[in-house]
Amino acid sequence: MGGQSLHIDIAIIGGGIAGLWTLNQLRARGYSAVLFEQEALGSYQTIGSQGMIHGGVKYALAGAWGGDSQAISSMPATWRRCLAGQGKVDLRGCEVLSEDFFLWSSASLQSRLSSLLASKLLNTEVRKVAAADYPAALQSARFRGQVYRLPDLVLHVPSLVDTLASRCRDAIFSIDWRQASLRREGRRAVLSLPQCTLMPEQLLLTAGAGNEALIAGLGSTEPAMQRRPLQQVLVRHEFEAPFFGHCMGSSASPRLTISSHRDRTGRPVWYLGGDLSTGAAEAAPAELIARARRELADLLPWLDFGTCQWATIRLDRAEPRQQGLLKPDRAFLGRLDGLDNARAAWPTKLTLAPDLADEVERQLDADGILPHHPQELTLLAGADRPPRATPYWDTLFQ
Ligand SMILES: Cc1cc2nc3c(=O)[nH]c(=O)nc-3n(C[C@H](O)[C@H](O)[C@H](O)COP(=O)(O)OP(=O)(O)OC[C@H]3O[C@@H](n4cnc5c(N)ncnc54)[C@H](O)[C@@H]3O)c2cc1C
């Protein structure tokens, strides 16, 4: 390992949305910061997400949230400011897939949905959609349900990752743990690299599910992590009109969540989540695909998808360990026990990345850690740079 020391304000491990957003926000505030990624930027949860930036309405429907004053309800507006170049992080250039996200119900459940919306969402920007403005997938004389428009938006996740990486390219490096290690020096974490020993004022672990091993490797037990496994379904087809929406069924969570994407050849792919995927982590792919086919035939029987190809992807949501119902209204940032300069973070939602970075700033301020060391990375010159992760619709279909 390298003998020279490199002092820096912030070292970040893990280049998903949490690490990349925090890197951008802290750099904009004048901190020197560097990020290390062991595979490709955005691997696992970020590239596997549906890209929805939502204001928490689905939690309100589930009764897990009161619909007011929570961090998540302000998130769509925060992201829109960043997309316009007026926020703490500059997202200009990031592609927006949709400014619309719909909530719809079948005829048999429409009165339940209306009363839920009336009771829980008085103060939100949820609007009933007139039949003439229904998304193409619901424009059928046979559709008898109701449609609402949510204040949410959907981003093209590869372009989000690229945009965040492009603004801090000089500070993002690959890391190979066969040649690098995190270790304790007294109550401080340091990072040994082939080129040098990195001594950060603050180490931030934003490695998603990878945080668990990093925390244990540093000899800490807190914060503890949990995984929530799920299995999403992908269907590549020939129905051209994009569709973004939650279908509400008889349970309080969405029965089916659909987002629309295009593979590298331009063919439409629907990515299916919601109850279909959360309860099905252990299902055999063929069985889950059969269930997904039945759901689409049941909910949208008028649609002709043309030739379809199907695939599934199993992913874990990584979150702080907690008891009881998850209240996904805030990002999590916690100190590693036994260390004075290390914290681990789980945003719990792509949507909450800005909330996480704000919390990082708050905790750094509380510790009196201000921008101090120069952004001088000559010692790392020559280190490899990570690529960006490839969307699953570009790897799972032949
Ligand atoms: C199927 C699915 C759909 C989702 N849809 C949405 C949605 O539409 N909207 C929403 O708000 N949220 C959504 N989420 C949640 C959201 O994707 C996650 O909360 C968020 O992406 C987590 O980001 P992260 O940066 O913490 O972790 P990750 O995205 O998992 O990134 C972790 C990064 O760290 C790297 N890494 C791991 N270990 C190490 C190590 N030891 N050293 C260096 N690097 C390491 C990984 O390679 C990866 O690049 C979804 C989640 C899933 C699973």
The ligand as an SDF file (V2000), in Angstrom:
LIG
                    3D

 53 58  0  0  0  0  0  0  0  0999 V2000
  -36.7740   -2.5850   -8.2130 C   0  0  0  0  0  0  0  0  0  0  0  0
  -36.6150   -1.2760   -7.4970 C   0  0  0  0  0  0  0  0  0  0  0  0
  -37.3160   -0.1690   -7.9550 C   0  0  0  0  0  0  0  0  0  0  0  0
  -37.1800    1.0630   -7.3020 C   0  0  0  0  0  0  0  0  0  0  0  0
  -37.8620    2.1240   -7.8050 N   0  0  0  0  0  0  0  0  0  0  0  0
  -37.7370    3.3330   -7.1890 C   0  0  0  0  0  0  0  0  0  0  0  0
  -38.4020    4.4630   -7.7230 C   0  0  0  0  0  0  0  0  0  0  0  0
  -39.0290    4.4090   -8.7870 O   0  0  0  0  0  0  0  0  0  0  0  0
  -38.2970    5.6370   -7.0420 N   0  0  0  0  0  0  0  0  0  0  0  0
  -37.5800    5.7360   -5.8880 C   0  0  0  0  0  0  0  0  0  0  0  0
  -37.5570    6.8220   -5.3100 O   0  0  0  0  0  0  0  0  0  0  0  0
  -36.8890    4.6800   -5.3810 N   0  0  0  0  0  0  0  0  0  0  0  0
  -36.9480    3.4880   -6.0080 C   0  0  0  0  0  0  0  0  0  0  0  0
  -36.2540    2.4150   -5.5160 N   0  0  0  0  0  0  0  0  0  0  0  0
  -35.3430    2.6050   -4.3950 C   0  0  0  0  0  0  0  0  0  0  0  0
  -34.0220    3.1900   -4.9020 C   0  0  0  0  0  0  0  0  0  0  0  0
  -33.6260    2.5430   -6.0850 O   0  0  0  0  0  0  0  0  0  0  0  0
  -32.9170    3.0540   -3.8560 C   0  0  0  0  0  0  0  0  0  0  0  0
  -33.3470    3.5440   -2.6030 O   0  0  0  0  0  0  0  0  0  0  0  0
  -31.6700    3.8290   -4.2520 C   0  0  0  0  0  0  0  0  0  0  0  0
  -31.3260    3.6220   -5.6040 O   0  0  0  0  0  0  0  0  0  0  0  0
  -30.5030    3.4090   -3.3570 C   0  0  0  0  0  0  0  0  0  0  0  0
  -29.3480    4.0670   -3.8160 O   0  0  0  0  0  0  0  0  0  0  0  0
  -27.9270    3.8000   -3.1510 P   0  0  0  0  0  0  0  0  0  0  0  0
  -26.9890    4.7360   -3.8380 O   0  0  0  0  0  0  0  0  0  0  0  0
  -28.0300    3.8580   -1.6730 O   0  0  0  0  0  0  0  0  0  0  0  0
  -27.5760    2.2760   -3.4820 O   0  0  0  0  0  0  0  0  0  0  0  0
  -27.2890    1.5230   -4.8640 P   0  0  0  0  0  0  0  0  0  0  0  0
  -28.0510    2.1140   -5.9760 O   0  0  0  0  0  0  0  0  0  0  0  0
  -27.4870    0.0620   -4.5930 O   0  0  0  0  0  0  0  0  0  0  0  0
  -25.7670    1.8250   -5.1690 O   0  0  0  0  0  0  0  0  0  0  0  0
  -24.7260    1.2870   -4.4030 C   0  0  0  0  0  0  0  0  0  0  0  0
  -23.4320    1.4150   -5.1970 C   0  0  0  0  0  0  0  0  0  0  0  0
  -22.3570    1.0670   -4.3330 O   0  0  0  0  0  0  0  0  0  0  0  0
  -21.5040    0.1670   -5.0160 C   0  0  0  0  0  0  0  0  0  0  0  0
  -20.8340   -0.6630   -4.0090 N   0  0  0  0  0  0  0  0  0  0  0  0
  -21.3380   -1.6880   -3.2790 C   0  0  0  0  0  0  0  0  0  0  0  0
  -20.4220   -2.1760   -2.4390 N   0  0  0  0  0  0  0  0  0  0  0  0
  -19.2780   -1.4490   -2.6380 C   0  0  0  0  0  0  0  0  0  0  0  0
  -17.9730   -1.4850   -2.0810 C   0  0  0  0  0  0  0  0  0  0  0  0
  -17.6500   -2.3740   -1.1190 N   0  0  0  0  0  0  0  0  0  0  0  0
  -17.0610   -0.6030   -2.5390 N   0  0  0  0  0  0  0  0  0  0  0  0
  -17.3540    0.3100   -3.5010 C   0  0  0  0  0  0  0  0  0  0  0  0
  -18.5820    0.3830   -4.0730 N   0  0  0  0  0  0  0  0  0  0  0  0
  -19.5420   -0.4820   -3.6390 C   0  0  0  0  0  0  0  0  0  0  0  0
  -22.4340   -0.6290   -5.9330 C   0  0  0  0  0  0  0  0  0  0  0  0
  -21.6930   -1.2200   -7.0020 O   0  0  0  0  0  0  0  0  0  0  0  0
  -23.3860    0.4740   -6.3980 C   0  0  0  0  0  0  0  0  0  0  0  0
  -22.8760    1.1520   -7.5230 O   0  0  0  0  0  0  0  0  0  0  0  0
  -36.3550    1.1770   -6.1590 C   0  0  0  0  0  0  0  0  0  0  0  0
  -35.6300    0.0710   -5.7040 C   0  0  0  0  0  0  0  0  0  0  0  0
  -35.7400   -1.1460   -6.3640 C   0  0  0  0  0  0  0  0  0  0  0  0
  -34.9470   -2.3180   -5.8810 C   0  0  0  0  0  0  0  0  0  0  0  0
  1  2  1  0
  2  3  1  0
  2 52  2  0
  3  4  2  0
  4  5  1  0
  4 50  1  0
  5  6  2  0
  6  7  1  0
  6 13  1  0
  7  8  2  0
  7  9  1  0
  9 10  1  0
 10 11  2  0
 10 12  1  0
 12 13  2  0
 13 14  1  0
 14 15  1  0
 14 50  1  0
 15 16  1  0
 16 17  1  0
 16 18  1  0
 18 19  1  0
 18 20  1  0
 20 21  1  0
 20 22  1  0
 22 23  1  0
 23 24  1  0
 24 25  2  0
 24 26  1  0
 24 27  1  0
 27 28  1  0
 28 29  2  0
 28 30  1  0
 28 31  1  0
 31 32  1  0
 32 33  1  0
 33 34  1  0
 33 48  1  0
 34 35  1  0
 35 36  1  0
 35 46  1  0
 36 37  1  0
 36 45  1  0
 37 38  2  0
 38 39  1  0
 39 40  1  0
 39 45  2  0
 40 41  1  0
 40 42  2  0
 42 43  1  0
 43 44  2  0
 44 45  1  0
 46 47  1  0
 46 48  1  0
 48 49  1  0
 50 51  2  0
 51 52  1  0
 52 53  1  0
M  END
$$$$
